[in-house]
């Protein structure tokens, strides 16, 4: 029991990172990947997780080694790096928050049978999240994440095991083979890879959660513990992504059914995938797991934006320091209002909103990856905490690949 408590105490920011990651990219995109193309995109999921690994790993590494968050690391690289991060965050935050919130609202509306618009449900969800953030305790969100991730993991493992017993038997009449020459298939791959396992922006959030944990506990996190916590969360989410893809492939691919663009309908189809493999008795458990997962993603996103935008603004506009804690609340309200506006415009096409947010993340990934690499190699990092030679080469190759993919996509899309 003592060993278990010690293990759980070591976990924290990594599970919050998992809570932010295991949402749209897993529940929606991975399941759609299996439902649309069977197991054809397993390689894309694995490759996306592998190529982005160093850039997410650099966040807990920097936080543990310096006791600071990555925005400080960007500042050490140069004010231009903070400005670039701020611009990218501003360009993507409304689409990202809107995408995760509308999926959450869709599940809430379906499970409770609410006769309310998605905008109204989304607004209520965001108000509840703002109340949780107002409490201002890292430990509260940390505790919620441990329960949510554990519940989702167990239910997904049971669902996948039950689905595997059914076997993979797609009807040839309804099979749609994946083709790289198919424009719609390629566009979906871009959207899938953009948030697999998560947008690289989340690495900065991770460093803030690590910083918050150290500040609240009054104890420094060792590099060994920080990386252990991260690896549990990272590779755990990778396995969950494959689990969701498997569910979509076995229970949806070649069945003649298609996932709906409408959020409430999609939410019902998603929960049905679980109950179809486990049994109708599991509906309540699965509904709670899906709700908790998407609520946690919406919560961690909104919490993160309020954390990262305040110091970013203070560095770029020093006079804003006079606002103090009000600055975080100003950004919180800006994100909520902007997200609700997007939801109001695109509420009837949930998958369009999701694909828009994930595609933007795909295009910006190489720049953020480069900033993380420069931060972890900056003068602020102790030499013995800097990445090994292998990890440096790994990261450099990753930046090259991500850049080629991003440029290739832009050329294909516009030229």
Beta strands, then each sheet from edge to edge (+ up, - down):
end
